[in-house]
Amino acid sequence: MDYTTQMDAARKGLITPQMRLAAEKEKMPVEALRQSIADGKVVIPANKKHSSLSPEAVGLNCRTKINVNLGVSPEHNNHEEELMKVQNAIDMKAEAIMDLSNFGKTRDFRRKLVGMSTAMIGTVPMYDAVGMLDKDLKDITVDEFFSVVEQHAEDGVDFMTIHAGMNRATAGRIKRNPRLTNIVSRGGSLLFAWMEMNDQENPFYEYYDRLLDICETYDVTLSLGDACRPGCTHDATDAAQIEELITLGELTKRAWSRNVQVMIEGPGHMVLTEIAANMKLEKRLCHNAPFYVLGPLVTDIAPGYDHITSAIGGAIAGSCGADFLCYVTPAEHLRLPDVNDVKEGIIAARIAAHAADLAKGIPGAQDWDDAMSKARVNVDFDTMISLAIDPEKARRYYESSKPECEGTCTMCGKMCPARTMKKILAGEDVSIR
């Protein structure tokens, strides 16, 4: 192999098999994709050890991708159920799956996941550290933190969320400027606690080059986590969030100097009017690196419906430049999602991503809508259902209330405007009795 990472290959003018396949999926000239990877504007997360991967490009001029979170916890340690969620996510063509497991034999689960998944796999090694090392958080050493990162890389993980941007300076700003919801990032809160208890700098910030060594060796894409993301609309776009974002921009350049691919993670919770500005800030401060957002959730009052609050924000974020949406399920803030919650979250995120692609003018996005519109004007329910983002649900709804008049639905019956126009334009009489 004449290159270390996808970015290294791109900068050497080489077209990798991953680039070629991703360019075909994007309907994009492969040379344009190669140049964007060389510039850091697009990433192809593709660990050298993930042999089952069907690679995807994330970033400028690419389809908006979605990620599915899952994994076992101390309160719900059922590997079979989590693997059902994995299969559902793959069947529903989610481009990424993040294993957030933090209890028990996480490595066994992670290896099964990587082995079966055509989707790119992400993890947050910080979650795994306490369980894997079987030690109190305070007693974990710097070397042990990095041993967990290396194990995840060795297992074939394509991208890792590492909260390297929250250094002691930013942690101090959080303490001086209290937030309504403090730090809501699980990995970020654990690092903050470790730093406070040990009176030390964030090890992933202090020894960042050590992290880059691992990422370069395995071609792991670094997803720079936002420990200071707002956990409620009240805390959005505050000093700590922006200070961390500035640091993430600096860390991005350092990663690129080592040919390590980088994504930036972003908010969080914020009101509609702040989303566009946040997308612009990230792109400016982080040098147009791909942006990966959780939501944003546009209101805090909808437990049980946060897949909807997230989809609203995700569609706006995507249309304003976000490249990668992390799904949110109806169970968010309430419990670990079950298999059905995962499906609902995927559908909501997929709708948001497609709405963003329409706004961005991504090749092929409008074709799907146009095909649905043609089926509707032809009153062709079978085709409409086959084109639906969730054909199973669409057919179940249609067949649960059959109309008396064939070729209509029970909303309009014979008054169906599509039926009326089809008949009258064909020179036929229209009867609604």
N, C-alpha and C positions, 0 to 999 in steps of 0.2 A: 504494500500500500504506500503510495507516494504522498499521503496527506494524513494529518492527525485527526482533524475534525471536518465537518461539512464547511465551516467557515474557512478553514485553511485551504481546502480544495478549491472553494470558490475564489479565493484570493490568488490562487495559482492558475486560475483559468481552467480548472478541471471540472468536467461534468460528471457527477457521481450517479450511480443507479437511482439513489434516493431523489436526487434533483430531477432526473428524467421522469420518474413516475409521478412525483408531486406536480411537475409542470403540466403533465397530461391531465391530471385531475383538475387543475386550475384553468385549463384551456389557455395557457400562457406560454409564450416562447421560452424555451429552457434557458436561453442566454440571458433573458431579462430576469428570470428567477435567480440565476447564478450571481448576477451583479447585485441584486438586492440582498442576497445572503452575504456576499463579500462586504457590503456596506453596513450590515447589521440590522437592516430594515425587515428582514425575513429570517426565520429560523426553521430548520427541519430537525426537531428533536428525534434522534435516532441513535440510541446506545449501540455500540458495536456488538454487544452480546444479545440484543433483542432480535432474534432471527425471524420471528413470526410477524414482525411489524410491517404494516402497509403505510409507508411514510406520508406525512402531511406537511404542507408548508403553512406557516402562521406568520401573518404580517401584511405588509403593503401590497395592495391589489389582489389579495387572496380572499377566498371565501371566509366568512366569519366562522370560526371553529367553536365547538362547545366541549366542555369537560364535565365528567360525572364523578362526584365524590362518593366513596363507599369505604368499607373496612370495618373490622371488628373492634369492640371496645370492652372494658371490664364488665360493663352492664349488659352487653349483648354480644356474646362470643359464639357466633354460629357461622362457621366457614361455609357450609352448604348454602345457606341463605345468601351470603355475600357473593358466592360464585354464581347463583341465579341472577343476581343484580348485574354481575359482570356480563353474563351471556345476553341479558336483555339490552344492556348498553351497546354491546357489539352488534346485536341484531338490528338495533335502531340507529346504527351508523354514527354513534357518538365518536368523535375523533380522538378523544382522550379520556382516560380513566385515572383518577388519583386514588391511590390506596392510603387511607388515613388510619390504618390499623395501629393500635397502641397497646395491645394486650396479647399475651400468650405467644404462640408460635408464629409470629408475624412473618418470619422468613419463609416458612413453609407456604403460607398463603401467597406471599409476594411472588415466589417462584412459580407457583401454579398460575397466577395471574399473568405474569410476563410470558409464560409458555403458551397460554391459550389466546392471548390478545393480539389482534391485528391493530388495535388502537394504541396510540402512544401512552406510556405509563408514567405517571408522576407520583412522587411521595414527598413527605415532610419528615426527614430523618429525626428532627427534634422530637416529634411525637413518639417515635419508637425508642428513643434513648433510655427513658426511665424503665420501661418494661424489658427491653432487650438486655440491659446491663444489670437489672435487678438491684438498683441502688437508689438511695434518696437523691433527689435532684441536686441538692447542695454538694454532694460528694462526687458527682461526675467530673472527671478531669477533662482537660482540653483534648488530650490524646484519645480519650474514650469517645468524645463527641465525633472526632474525625474518623474513628474506626467504624462508627455507625454509617456515616456518609459513604465511606469506601465500600462497606458491605452492600449498601443499596445499589451503588454503581456496578459492583461485581455481579449483582443479581440481574442486571439488564434494564434498570430504570432509565427512562429517556430524559426526564427532566425532574429537577428537585427544587422544591421551595426552600430557600435558605434566607432567614431573616438577618442578613449581614448589614443592613443599613441602619439599624437602631443601635448606635453607639452610646457611650456614656453621656455625651453631650446632649443627644436627643432624649435620653432617659431623664436627664435633669430637667429638660424643658417640660416634659410631661408632669413632673412633680411640681414645678413652679406654676404651671398653667393647668389646674385640675379640669378633667373632662367629666361629662355626665356619665359616660360608660367606660372610663379608663382605657385599658388595652383589651380589645375583644379578640384579637388574634391569639389562638391557643399557643402556637409556637412562639409568638412574640411575648406573650405573658410569661411563659416558662423561661425564656432567655432573660427577660427583665428580672424575674425572681432570682435566677442563678447569679446574675450580675450583682444584684443587691446583697444577696446572702454571702457572696464571696468577695465583694468589693473589688471586682475585676472588670476589665473591658469585655465586650462581646467577643468570644473567641473567633467567630466567623468574620468579624471585622478586623480584629487584631492580626489574625493569621490567614488573611484572605488569599494570599498566594498559595498556601497549602491547599485550600479549597479548589483553586484553579488547577493545581497539579492533578487532582482527581478528575475534575471535569474534562480536562484536556486528554487524559489517558484513555477514558472510556467514551469520549464525545457525549457527555451529559450536558444538556442545555440547562443553564443556570436560570431559575425563575426567582428573581430577587423579590422576596416577600415583603409585604407592607405591614410590619408589626404595628404601625401607628394608623392603620386605616380606621376611619370613623365607624363606630358601632351603633351610631344613631344619627339622625339628621342634624341634631343639635351640634354635634362635634365635627361636622364636615368642614374640610378645607381650613383646618386650624394650623397653628404654627408647627406643632409636632409633625403633622402629616406632611407639610411642605418641606420642613427641614430634612426629614427622612428621604423624601423624593429627590432632593438635591444630592444627598449622599449616594443614593442609588444611581444617579447619573454619573457620578465620579467612579463608582464601582463598575459600571457598564464599560467605561473606557478602559479600565484596567483589565477587564475580562477580554475585551476585544484585542488588546495588545498581545494576548496569549492565544488568540483564535478560538476562544470559548464563546459559544452562542449564548445570548441573553434575552430573556423576556422580563418585563417589569410587571409586578402585580399592583392592583389598585383597588380603590374603594368599591364596596363598603356600602354605607348608607349615606344618601344625600338627596336633597330636594331636586326636582326636575331642572330648575334654572341654574344649578351649579354643575350639571353633568358636562356640558359642552366645554366649559372653561377648564375643568379638570382633565379632560382628554387632551386639550391643547397644551396644558402645563406639562403633562407627562411627556408628550412627544417633544416638546421644546427642551425640557430639562434633562431628558434621558436620550436625546440625540436620535429620535425616531425609532428607537427599539420597539419591537412588538409589545402591545399592552394587553394584559390579561386581567379582567375585572370580575369581581364577585358582585353580580347584580349590575349596577347599584340598586339597592332597595330604596324606593322613592318615598316610603312612609314606614313608620314603625308600629302601626296599629293593627296589623293584619295577620297575627299568628294563625296558621292553618291555611293561609292564602298567600304566603310569601313567594310562592312560585310565580304569582301574578305581579306582585310589587317588584320582583326582580326582573321579570320579562319586560315590564314597562321601561325600567331603567336601562336594561341591557340593549333594547332596541335603539334607544336614544344614544347610548354610549357607542354602540357599534356604528351607527350612522355618522357619529362625530369622530371616529377614528380608532375605537377599540377593536382589537383583532381576535380576541379569544374570550368567550364568556364561560364563567363557571356557573353551572346550573344551581338553582336553589329549589328545594322540594317543599311541598305543603307542610312537612314535618319540621322545617327550620325553626329553631328556637324552642322546640317542644320535645323532640325525641329523635332517636336514630330512625331514619326513613326505612320503610319496608319496601318490598318489591314494587307495589303499586305506586308508592310515593316517588320512587325513582323514575318510573315511567312518566308520571305527571310532570316531574321536574325536567326530564329530557324534552318532552313535547313543548313545554313553555319556553325553554331555552332555544330550541330549534326554531320556533316561531319568531322569537326575538332576533336570532341570527339571520334568518331569511329576510325579515323586514329590513334589517341593516344592509344586507347585500343588495336588496332592491334600491335602497337609497344611495348606495355606493356605485351602483351600475356595474356590479360584478357580472362577467359574462355568464349567460345561462340562467341567471336568477329570474329575469322577466319571462323567460320561456315557460317556466313552470306555471306562473300565474296565467299566462296567455292560454296555455293548454286547458287549465281549469275553466277559464272564461268561455272558451269554445265549447266545452262540454256542457256548460250551463245554458248557453244560448241554444244549443241543440237538444236541450232537455234530456241529456244522456246521463242518467244517474249512475250507471255502472262505471262509466269513465270518470265521473266526478269522484266517486268513492275510491277508485283505484289511484287517483291523483292526490287524495287527501293526505295530509301529514300523518294522520292516524286512521288508516282505512278501516281498521277493526271497529273503532268507535263510530265512525261515520256510518258504516253499514248497520251497526246495531241500532242507531238512532232512526235511520230511515225505515228499517224493517219493523221497528216496534210500533209504528203507527202508519199502516198502509192506507193510501187514499183509494177512494172508489174509482176515480178516473186514472187509468194507467198513464204513466209518464208525467205525473205531477207528484206533489207531496201534500201533506195535510195542512200546511200553512196556507196555501192559496187554492188548492184544488184546481177546478176548471178556470179560476181567475188568474192562474199563473201567467205573469207577464211574458215570460220566455215562450210559453206555449202559444199565447195569443199572437205575439209578433211572428213566430215561426209560421203559424198557419196563415195569417193575413198576408205576409210577404210572399207566401207560396201560392197566393190566389185562392185560398180556401175560406169558406165562411167560418166564423167563430161563434160557437154556442156555449153559453155558460149555464144553461139550465139542465 
